């Protein structure tokens, strides 16, 4: 008998016990066994340890290409970015809750500063994975740019901008 079982227990039994039905049962069992393999949850972490800053012209509000050397006021870190960057990622210090970035441009004698506050946060997604670090509560404490706007208060791979800077 080949076809669907019509609600009768004997027909249902025959459907799954016939050669074609046994093959389906074996395939179903193998699919379940091999489909339950461990997935590496450690690679699915979407947190980041840096904030993204995008630049805009103060007058026109258009995206602005910049060329900066960025350092911290402690002078311990110096970051160079490619010419004509529209956005940059700046690493945050997990051992602190605020940081001052100094933006040095070769086209101006004026150095801009951006002081930010944040809360370092560790998460454990899976007991087999190392803790994940991200920052939340991003806020501007002080800025010498014309204007800043907070777009997202957390650092995450889905976030395209944390701060918009206008000058």
ABEGO torsion letter per residue (X at the ends): XBEBBAGBAAAAAAAAABAAAAAAAAAAAAAAAAAABBBBAAAABABBABBBBBBBBAAAGBBBBBBBBBBBAAGABBBBBBBGBABBBBBBBAABABBBBBBBBAABABBBBBBBBBBBBBBBABAABBBBBBBBGBBBABBABABBBBABABBBAABABABBBBX
